Amino acid sequence: MLNQLQARALRTARSLASVRLLIVLLAGLGVTSLVEGQEKRHLRHILVANEQVANRLVAAVENGSDFMALARRYSLDVGTKLLGGDLDWVSPGAMEPEFSAAAFNIAEPNGIAICKTRYGWHVIQYLASRGTPTKPKPDVTKPAPDSAGDKPVVSPVPVVGDRNTDLAWSVQFSSRSYQPGDPVLVTIGVRNESDQELDVLDPVLWPLGLIIRYQFGKLNVPMAVPAEFDPATMEMRKLASKEYLERTFDLSNYAPVSEPWPIVRVIWRGDSFFGRIEKNVAGVVDLPGYATWKARWRFYRSAESQFNVLPAVVKGDRWFLCCFTNGRLWIEVEDVGIPGLREEIVSQVRNGNLSKVPLTMTQGQALNFGVVDRSLGGVKIVEPTSTVPWRRGTFAVSRSGSPDGPKLGLQFAIALDSFSGLAKKLLSCGSMVLEEGDPLQRVQDRIGKGLSAEMTLVLAYPYDLLPEKVKQAADAESSSPEKTSTSQVKPSSAAQGVQFSDQQGKTPARPKESDLPRVVLNTSSGSITIELFENDSPNTVANFISLVESGFYDGLAFHRKVATEQSRGFVQGGSPDGTGSGGPGYMIADERSKNRVAVKGSLVMARNHQIANTAGSQFLIALDRLAYLDNIYTVFGQVVEGQLVAEQLTKGSVIETALVKKKRDHDYVPVKIVEN
């Protein structure tokens, strides 16, 4: 049986769907300031109800079970379980003290710890660290126990689970979307659901019960008491049976809420209300009847409400969608020259019209979703002035009917392959930059089995607010050879078809082709063309080209293919003995670059994971985003043609021939590390 605290943790986890912040709530009201360069740790966690389950999970991990698979199956934190419990990079002091202490006392990477917080039991996995190690300083301050004379006589209050039911609290914002500097108006209401008259505390203090959380960002936002408030005037007022009372407040008078962010979650709680009053209002605990009020109100709480604070969409900026569905999918929304389209898409997302909507599939080629009420917005259909190449992850809009006629910006599709049939029916206006948890394949599998699928949540991000790893992936995507052309599309007659022109109506010259070297791998599954990043990793590229030109790779088999339930992984080749232990007889130095991360199609040098500068001839072709290789392994190329061929490679597939398609006009002679 679960005790009261554990049961509350279970109910809380289930009710706050998609809330990643369950275990990273800041202690108290303030946000711990982070010291530049202080240690951060990449963590995962699994939230469970009791210690026995936590210990069994630890044993399973120690016996070789995959931590991410266990998190997806058992974690009560529904916001992170789809990501295998991933919390990304976390600083000490930004979490519950018990969690912080346990996480930052794990001695070695891949180590495990367990701890208990007010939300339940956590199994924590430490993956990597950066910055200067700093011991966390848990908050050991404990409230003084109530004296015997302070114990209240509490009137009976009906309680269901962890909340009282006689007073029903609600929180509602004047808008779901605000711009920085706008007044954020919140209405807090309470209805007496009982059959008797009840006391209600002074409404001027109600905002102090709000818990404000910038999801995936700033956590508990500090609240302040209005400067003009006099505790001596605080009083109770009577609320008749079934009577409703509400007050509207400018939230900026109580908390700093003008900082831009894509989702801010808000809930009202009686325990927080009294905790903040005691911390901010001197002498309040000595008021007659205060102890009774506190005991009665401690379990009151509202349902959750949300808002966002983001700048307007302007020409030249970059906007992204974060789509939650069996994982996370990051998409950049391009400006394709249709007036108002990008603004409309971001507006639909900010207003919540694309969250909790069904997903369908068109002939295995695209996932479809959209606004349920088609009277909500949309823009006029006109010809685009640029296009986005159609490939896996391409984001597109479809023409859809509305009460005002056909429009764009209401129905959307995400490509599952590069099939061109749908490209003629849809208008491509964005591309996938990062896929976390393989959501496209998992949704495709669900629908293929006859199960329902849902776009759980969609958030809008301007570039400046993106997580660092998404920025890196977006920058890598924007420099990809397959990135959209900015050529304009000239409106055409039905007889002409679409023609490309510049602003003067002239056919533009072809864009200058990159002078980066290219190599073709003719494999038993087909041909793969790879562009090599000589500017970022010149010695690695010199090594690869010299081996290709010597015939080193001809006839070698791919000796390894790694894939998991969560990732398509990679295929590895280049070992002359076919076992993964062979090489060219020398090693080369790593050439890591913050400009190059391991995305789908990346060519990455294989090496001893724990020993730097041990690469030789073996390489990986990434079949998915491989973030764990970033800043450790050398990413020195990208598949530009034949990615589908690469995905068909298996253990035993053969490189029949490897040829240099083009290179710069100089010798390619690598600097080698030769063991004595």
C-alpha positions in Angstrom: 0.0 0.0 0.0 1.2 3.5 -0.7 1.5 5.9 2.2 -0.1 9.3 1.9 3.0 11.1 0.5 3.6 8.4 -2.0 -0.1 8.4 -3.1 0.0 12.1 -3.5 3.1 11.8 -5.7 1.4 9.3 -7.9 -1.7 11.4 -8.3 0.4 14.5 -9.0 2.5 12.9 -11.7 -0.6 11.6 -13.5 -2.5 14.8 -13.3 0.3 17.1 -14.6 0.6 15.6 -18.0 3.7 16.7 -19.9 5.1 18.5 -16.9 8.9 17.8 -17.0 9.4 19.9 -13.8 8.0 17.4 -11.3 11.5 16.7 -9.8 13.2 20.0 -10.6 11.1 22.4 -8.7 13.1 25.0 -6.9 13.0 24.9 -3.1 11.3 27.9 -1.6 10.5 31.0 -3.6 13.8 32.1 -5.1 15.7 30.8 -8.1 19.3 29.9 -7.3 21.7 32.0 -9.3 24.1 30.0 -11.3 27.8 30.7 -11.2 29.5 31.0 -14.6 31.4 27.9 -15.3 30.0 25.9 -12.4 29.5 22.2 -12.9 26.4 20.9 -14.8 25.5 17.3 -15.1 23.6 15.5 -17.8 21.0 13.4 -15.9 18.2 11.0 -16.4 15.7 9.9 -13.8 12.8 7.5 -13.2 10.1 8.7 -10.7 8.3 5.9 -8.8 6.0 5.6 -5.9 8.1 3.7 -3.3 11.6 2.6 -2.4 11.0 -1.0 -3.2 10.3 -0.3 -6.9 13.3 2.1 -7.0 15.6 -0.6 -5.7 14.3 -3.1 -8.2 15.0 -0.7 -11.0 18.5 0.0 -9.8 19.1 -3.8 -9.8 17.8 -4.1 -13.3 20.1 -1.3 -14.6 23.1 -2.9 -12.9 22.2 -6.2 -14.6 22.3 -4.5 -18.0 18.8 -3.3 -18.6 18.4 -0.1 -20.7 17.7 2.8 -18.4 15.7 4.7 -21.0 13.5 1.7 -21.7 12.8 1.3 -18.0 12.0 5.0 -17.7 9.5 4.8 -20.6 7.8 1.9 -19.0 7.8 2.7 -15.3 8.4 6.5 -14.7 5.5 8.5 -13.2 6.9 11.7 -14.6 4.9 11.7 -17.9 6.8 14.7 -19.2 10.2 12.9 -19.3 9.2 9.3 -19.7 8.8 9.7 -23.4 12.4 10.9 -23.6 13.7 7.9 -21.5 13.8 10.1 -18.4 16.2 12.6 -20.0 16.6 15.8 -18.0 19.3 17.4 -20.2 22.0 19.4 -18.5 21.2 20.3 -14.9 22.9 22.7 -12.4 23.2 22.1 -8.6 20.7 24.1 -6.6 18.1 24.1 -9.5 16.3 21.1 -8.0 14.9 19.7 -4.8 17.7 19.6 -2.2 17.5 15.8 -1.8 17.6 15.2 -5.6 20.5 17.7 -6.1 22.5 16.2 -3.3 22.1 12.6 -4.6 22.7 13.5 -8.3 25.9 15.5 -7.7 27.4 13.0 -5.3 27.4 10.2 -7.9 31.1 9.5 -8.3 31.4 8.3 -11.9 29.5 8.8 -15.2 26.9 6.1 -15.7 26.6 5.8 -12.0 23.2 5.4 -10.3 21.7 6.8 -7.1 18.2 6.9 -5.5 16.6 9.5 -3.3 13.3 10.5 -2.0 11.6 14.0 -2.5 8.1 15.2 -1.8 7.1 13.8 -5.2 8.2 10.2 -4.6 11.3 8.1 -5.1 13.8 8.9 -7.9 16.3 6.6 -9.6 19.0 8.9 -11.0 21.5 8.2 -13.7 24.5 10.5 -14.2 25.8 10.5 -17.8 28.4 13.3 -18.1 29.5 16.6 -16.6 31.0 19.9 -17.7 32.2 22.9 -15.8 33.9 23.2 -12.4 32.6 20.6 -9.9 30.7 22.3 -7.0 29.2 20.5 -4.1 25.5 21.3 -3.8 24.3 23.0 -0.6 21.1 21.4 0.4 18.6 23.6 2.2 18.6 22.1 5.7 16.5 24.9 7.2 13.5 23.3 8.9 10.4 25.2 10.0 10.0 25.4 13.8 7.4 23.0 15.1 4.1 24.5 16.2 3.9 24.9 19.9 1.2 23.0 21.7 -0.8 26.2 22.3 -0.9 26.9 18.5 -2.6 23.7 17.5 -6.0 24.7 15.9 -9.3 23.2 16.4 -10.2 22.3 12.9 -13.8 22.1 11.6 -14.6 19.1 9.5 -13.7 19.6 5.8 -14.6 17.0 3.1 -11.4 15.8 1.5 -11.1 13.7 -1.7 -7.6 12.4 -2.2 -5.2 15.3 -1.6 -7.6 18.2 -2.0 -10.6 19.7 -0.3 -13.8 19.8 -2.2 -16.0 22.4 -0.4 -14.3 25.4 -2.0 -13.6 25.0 -5.8 -10.7 27.2 -6.9 -10.0 28.2 -10.5 -7.3 30.2 -12.4 -7.9 31.8 -15.8 -5.8 34.2 -17.9 -7.2 37.0 -20.1 -5.3 35.5 -23.0 -3.2 32.5 -23.7 -0.6 34.5 -25.6 1.2 37.7 -24.4 4.1 39.7 -25.8 6.9 40.9 -23.5 5.7 44.0 -21.6 2.0 43.2 -21.9 0.0 43.1 -18.6 -0.6 39.4 -17.7 -4.1 39.5 -16.2 -5.1 36.5 -14.1 -8.5 35.9 -12.6 -8.7 33.7 -9.5 -12.1 32.5 -8.5 -13.6 30.4 -5.8 -17.1 28.8 -5.5 -18.6 27.5 -2.3 -19.7 23.9 -3.3 -20.9 23.1 0.2 -24.4 23.5 1.7 -23.2 25.9 4.4 -21.7 29.4 4.6 -17.9 29.3 4.6 -15.1 31.8 5.4 -12.8 33.0 2.6 -9.5 34.7 3.2 -8.7 38.2 2.0 -8.7 38.2 -1.8 -5.8 40.7 -2.1 -3.4 37.9 -1.1 -4.8 35.2 -3.4 -2.0 35.5 -6.0 0.5 34.3 -3.4 -1.0 30.8 -3.8 0.1 30.6 -7.5 2.9 28.3 -8.5 4.3 29.6 -11.7 6.6 27.3 -13.7 8.4 28.1 -16.9 8.4 24.5 -18.3 11.9 23.3 -19.4 13.3 26.7 -18.2 13.0 28.8 -15.1 11.2 26.8 -12.4 9.3 28.2 -9.4 9.0 32.0 -10.1 9.4 34.0 -6.8 6.2 35.8 -5.6 6.1 39.0 -3.6 3.5 40.6 -1.3 2.2 44.0 -2.7 4.0 46.8 -1.0 0.8 48.5 0.2 -0.5 45.4 2.0 -1.1 45.8 5.7 -1.4 42.4 7.5 -3.4 44.0 10.3 -6.2 44.5 7.7 -6.3 40.9 6.6 -9.7 39.4 7.3 -12.1 36.6 6.4 -15.3 37.2 4.5 -18.4 35.0 4.3 -19.2 33.1 1.1 -22.8 31.7 0.9 -23.5 28.2 -0.3 -23.0 28.0 -4.1 -21.8 31.6 -4.2 -18.9 32.4 -6.6 -16.3 35.1 -5.9 -13.5 36.2 -8.2 -10.8 38.9 -8.5 -8.6 39.9 -11.4 -5.0 40.7 -10.8 -2.1 42.0 -12.9 0.4 39.2 -12.2 3.4 41.5 -12.8 2.5 43.2 -9.5 3.3 39.9 -7.7 5.9 38.1 -9.9 8.3 38.8 -12.7 6.5 37.2 -15.7 7.6 39.4 -18.6 10.5 37.1 -19.6 9.8 35.4 -23.0 8.9 31.7 -22.8 6.8 29.3 -24.9 4.9 27.7 -22.0 4.2 28.9 -18.5 2.2 26.5 -16.3 0.2 27.9 -13.3 -1.7 26.3 -10.5 -3.1 27.7 -7.2 -2.4 25.8 -4.0 -3.4 26.5 -0.4 -0.2 25.1 1.1 2.0 27.5 -1.0 -0.4 30.3 -0.2 0.2 30.1 3.5 3.9 29.3 3.2 4.5 32.5 1.3 2.4 34.6 3.6 4.4 33.3 6.6 7.7 34.1 4.8 6.7 37.6 3.6 4.2 39.0 6.1 5.7 39.6 9.5 3.5 38.7 12.5 0.8 37.0 10.4 1.1 33.8 12.4 0.1 35.6 15.5 -3.3 36.8 14.1 -6.3 35.3 15.9 -7.6 32.3 14.0 -4.6 32.1 11.6 -3.7 28.5 12.6 -7.3 27.4 12.0 -7.4 29.1 8.5 -4.1 27.4 7.6 -5.2 23.9 8.7 -8.5 24.3 6.8 -7.0 25.6 3.5 -3.8 23.5 3.2 -5.4 21.1 0.7 -7.2 23.6 -1.6 -5.9 23.7 -5.1 -7.0 24.6 -8.6 -6.7 22.9 -12.0 -3.8 24.0 -14.1 -3.8 27.0 -16.5 -1.2 28.1 -19.1 0.0 31.1 -20.9 3.1 32.1 -23.0 5.1 35.2 -23.5 6.8 35.5 -26.9 7.8 38.2 -29.3 5.9 38.9 -32.6 7.0 37.0 -35.7 9.0 39.3 -37.9 10.7 38.9 -41.3 14.2 37.5 -41.1 13.9 35.8 -37.7 13.8 32.0 -37.2 10.9 30.1 -35.5 10.6 26.5 -34.5 7.9 24.1 -33.4 8.5 21.5 -30.7 6.0 18.7 -31.2 5.4 16.2 -28.4 4.1 12.8 -29.7 5.8 9.6 -28.5 8.9 11.7 -28.2 9.9 15.2 -29.4 10.2 16.5 -32.9 11.8 19.9 -33.6 10.7 21.6 -36.8 11.9 24.9 -38.3 9.0 26.9 -39.9 10.4 28.6 -43.1 9.2 31.9 -44.6 8.1 30.7 -48.1 6.7 34.0 -49.2 3.0 33.5 -48.4 1.8 36.6 -46.5 1.0 35.8 -42.9 1.4 32.0 -43.1 4.3 31.7 -40.7 2.6 34.2 -38.3 -0.6 32.1 -38.5 1.2 28.8 -37.8 2.9 30.3 -34.7 -0.4 31.9 -33.6 -2.3 28.6 -33.8 0.4 26.9 -31.8 0.5 29.7 -29.1 -3.3 29.5 -28.7 -3.1 25.8 -28.1 -5.1 24.8 -31.2 -2.6 22.1 -32.3 -2.3 20.4 -28.9 -4.3 17.3 -28.0 -5.4 16.8 -31.6 -5.5 13.4 -33.4 -2.8 12.2 -35.8 -3.7 10.3 -38.9 -1.5 8.8 -41.7 -1.7 9.0 -45.5 -0.6 5.8 -47.2 2.4 5.5 -45.0 3.8 8.7 -46.5 2.9 11.5 -44.1 1.4 12.2 -40.7 -1.6 14.6 -40.7 -3.0 16.8 -37.9 -4.6 20.2 -37.6 -7.0 22.7 -36.0 -10.3 21.1 -35.0 -12.4 24.3 -35.4 -11.6 25.5 -38.9 -13.3 28.8 -38.2 -10.2 29.8 -36.2 -8.0 31.8 -38.5 -6.2 30.7 -41.7 -4.6 32.7 -44.5 -5.5 33.2 -48.1 -4.1 30.7 -50.6 -1.4 32.2 -52.9 1.6 30.9 -54.7 4.8 30.5 -52.5 8.0 32.3 -53.5 10.3 29.5 -52.3 10.1 25.8 -51.5 11.5 23.3 -49.0 12.8 20.0 -50.4 10.4 17.1 -49.8 12.1 14.5 -47.6 11.5 12.7 -44.3 10.5 15.3 -41.7 9.4 18.0 -44.1 6.6 20.1 -42.6 3.8 21.1 -44.9 0.4 22.8 -45.0 -2.6 21.6 -46.9 -5.4 23.5 -48.4 -8.4 23.1 -46.2 -12.0 24.3 -46.2 -13.3 26.9 -43.8 -16.5 29.0 -43.4 -14.7 31.7 -45.4 -13.5 29.4 -48.2 -10.3 27.4 -48.7 -7.4 28.6 -46.6 -3.8 27.7 -45.5 -2.6 27.4 -41.9 -5.2 25.1 -40.5 -4.2 21.6 -41.5 -0.6 20.2 -41.6 1.5 17.2 -42.6 4.9 15.8 -41.7 6.6 13.7 -44.4 7.6 10.1 -43.5 9.6 9.6 -46.6 10.8 11.4 -49.8 8.0 10.2 -52.0 7.1 13.0 -54.4 3.4 12.2 -54.9 2.3 14.1 -51.8 4.7 17.0 -52.5 2.5 18.0 -55.4 -0.6 18.2 -53.2 0.9 19.9 -50.2 2.8 23.1 -49.7 6.1 22.5 -47.9 7.1 25.2 -45.5 9.4 23.7 -42.9 11.9 20.9 -42.1 12.8 18.7 -39.2 16.0 19.7 -37.4 16.0 17.2 -34.5 14.1 14.1 -33.6 14.2 12.9 -29.9 12.9 9.4 -29.1 12.1 8.4 -32.7 8.5 9.8 -32.7 7.8 9.5 -36.4 8.5 5.8 -36.5 6.7 5.1 -33.2 3.6 7.0 -34.3 3.7 5.3 -37.7 3.9 1.9 -35.9 1.0 2.8 -33.6 -1.3 3.8 -36.5 -0.1 0.7 -38.5 -1.3 -1.5 -35.6 -4.7 0.2 -35.6 -4.0 2.2 -32.4 -4.9 5.9 -32.0 -2.2 8.6 -32.0 -2.2 12.2 -30.7 -0.2 15.3 -31.1 -0.1 15.8 -27.4 1.5 19.3 -27.2 3.0 21.7 -29.7 5.1 24.7 -28.6 6.5 27.7 -30.5 10.2 28.7 -30.0 12.1 31.7 -31.4 15.7 30.8 -32.2 17.1 32.6 -29.1 15.1 30.4 -26.7 16.0 27.0 -28.2 17.9 24.5 -26.0 21.6 24.5 -27.0 21.5 21.1 -28.6 18.6 22.1 -30.8 20.4 25.3 -31.8 23.4 23.1 -32.9 21.1 20.8 -34.9 19.3 23.8 -36.4 22.6 25.4 -37.4 23.8 22.2 -38.9 20.6 21.7 -40.8 20.7 25.3 -42.2 24.1 24.7 -43.6 23.1 21.3 -45.2 23.4 21.1 -49.0 19.7 20.0 -49.0 18.5 23.3 -47.4 15.8 25.1 -49.2 16.6 27.4 -52.1 15.6 31.0 -51.9 14.7 31.1 -55.6 11.3 32.7 -56.2 8.4 30.9 -57.8 6.7 32.9 -60.5 2.9 32.6 -60.5 2.0 30.6 -63.6 -1.0 29.8 -65.8 -2.5 26.4 -65.7 -0.8 25.6 -69.0 2.7 26.6 -67.8 3.3 24.9 -64.5 5.6 26.6 -62.0 8.5 28.6 -63.2 11.4 29.9 -61.1 12.6 33.5 -61.4 14.4 36.2 -59.5 12.8 39.5 -58.6 13.3 40.9 -62.1 11.6 37.9 -63.6 14.8 36.6 -65.1 15.9 33.0 -64.7 18.6 33.1 -62.0 22.0 31.5 -62.3 22.4 28.2 -60.6 23.7 28.6 -57.0 27.4 28.1 -56.7 28.1 24.5 -55.8 30.1 23.9 -52.7 33.8 23.1 -53.3 34.0 20.6 -50.4 35.3 17.2 -51.4 32.8 14.4 -52.1 33.2 10.6 -52.0 30.9 7.9 -53.4 30.5 4.6 -51.6 29.2 2.0 -54.0 27.7 -0.6 -51.7 25.9 -3.9 -52.1 22.7 -1.9 -51.3 23.3 1.0 -53.6 25.4 4.2 -53.9 25.9 6.8 -51.2 27.4 10.2 -51.8 29.1 11.9 -48.9 30.3 15.5 -48.6 33.4 15.9 -46.4 33.8 18.8 -44.0 37.4 19.7 -44.9 37.1 23.2 -43.4 36.3 21.8 -39.9 38.4 18.6 -39.9 41.1 18.9 -42.5 43.3 16.1 -41.3 40.5 13.6 -40.9 39.3 14.4 -44.4 42.9 14.0 -45.7 43.1 10.6 -44.0 39.7 9.5 -45.4 40.5 10.6 -49.0 44.0 9.0 -48.9 42.5 5.7 -47.8 39.7 5.9 -50.5 42.3 6.6 -53.2 44.5 3.8 -52.1 41.6 1.3 -52.5 41.7 0.6 -48.7 37.9 0.4 -48.4 37.1 -1.6 -51.5 35.6 -4.9 -50.6 35.3 -4.2 -46.8 32.1 -5.1 -45.0 30.1 -3.1 -42.6 30.7 -5.1 -39.5 28.3 -3.5 -37.1 24.8 -2.1 -37.0 23.4 -0.7 -33.7 19.8 0.2 -33.2 17.5 0.4 -30.2 13.8 0.9 -29.6 14.4 4.6 -29.1 16.9 5.2 -32.0 17.8 4.0 -35.4 21.4 4.2 -34.3 24.2 3.8 -36.9 26.1 1.4 -39.2 29.8 1.0 -38.8 32.5 0.0 -41.3 36.1 0.4 -42.3 37.7 -2.4 -40.3 39.9 -4.5 -42.6 39.5 -7.6 -40.5 35.7 -7.3 -40.4 35.7 -7.6 -36.6 35.9 -3.9 -35.5 39.4 -4.2 -34.1 41.3 -3.5 -37.3 42.7 -0.3 -38.7 45.3 1.2 -41.1 48.2 0.7 -38.8 48.2 4.2 -37.4 45.9 6.6 -35.6 44.9 10.2 -36.2 44.1 13.1 -33.8 40.4 13.9 -33.0 39.1 17.1 -34.7 36.0 18.0 -32.8 34.0 21.0 -33.9 31.1 22.8 -32.2 29.9 23.5 -35.7 29.4 19.8 -36.4 27.1 17.6 -34.4 26.1 14.0 -35.1 22.8 14.2 -37.0 21.1 11.8 -39.3 23.4 11.1 -42.2 26.6 12.3 -40.5 29.9 10.5 -41.2 31.7 10.1 -37.9 35.1 8.6 -37.1 35.0 5.6 -34.8 37.5 5.5 -32.0 38.0 4.1 -28.5 35.3 5.8 -26.5 37.5 6.3 -23.4 40.8 7.2 -25.2 41.1 10.3 -27.3 43.0 10.4 -30.6 42.5 6.7 -31.4 40.6 6.9 -34.7 42.1 5.3 -37.8 40.0 4.0 -40.7 36.7 2.9 -39.1 33.7 5.2 -39.5 30.0 5.4 -38.6 27.1 6.6 -40.8 24.5 8.0 -38.4 20.9 6.8 -39.0 19.5 9.1 -36.4 20.5 12.0 -34.1 23.4 10.7 -32.0 23.8 13.5 -29.4 26.0 11.4 -27.1 28.8 11.6 -29.8 28.8 15.4 -29.9 32.1 17.1 -28.8 33.7 13.6 -28.4 33.9 12.1 -31.8 34.9 13.8 -35.1 32.0 14.5 -37.4 33.7 14.9 -40.7 31.0 14.5 -43.4 27.3 14.3 -44.4 25.3 12.0 -46.7 24.0 14.2 -49.5 22.6 11.5 -51.7 21.6 7.9 -50.8 20.4 8.2 -47.2 17.7 5.6 -47.8 20.5 3.3 -49.1 22.4 3.9 -45.9 19.4 3.0 -43.8 19.2 -0.3 -45.7 22.7 -1.3 -44.9 23.1 -4.3 -42.5 25.9 -6.1 -40.9 27.6 -7.8 -43.8 26.8 -5.2 -46.4 29.9 -4.6 -48.6 31.6 -1.5 -49.9 32.2 -2.7 -53.4 34.2 0.4 -54.4 34.9 3.8 -52.8 35.7 6.6 -55.2 36.6 10.3 -54.8 34.1 12.2 -56.8 35.8 15.6 -56.4 38.4 17.3 -54.2 40.3 20.5 -53.9 43.5 21.1 -55.8 46.1 20.0 -53.2 47.6 16.8 -51.8 45.7 15.0 -49.1 48.4 13.7 -46.8 47.3 13.1 -43.2 49.3 13.6 -40.1 49.6 10.2 -38.5 50.1 9.0 -34.9 52.2 5.9 -35.0 52.7 3.8 -31.9 56.4 2.9 -31.1 
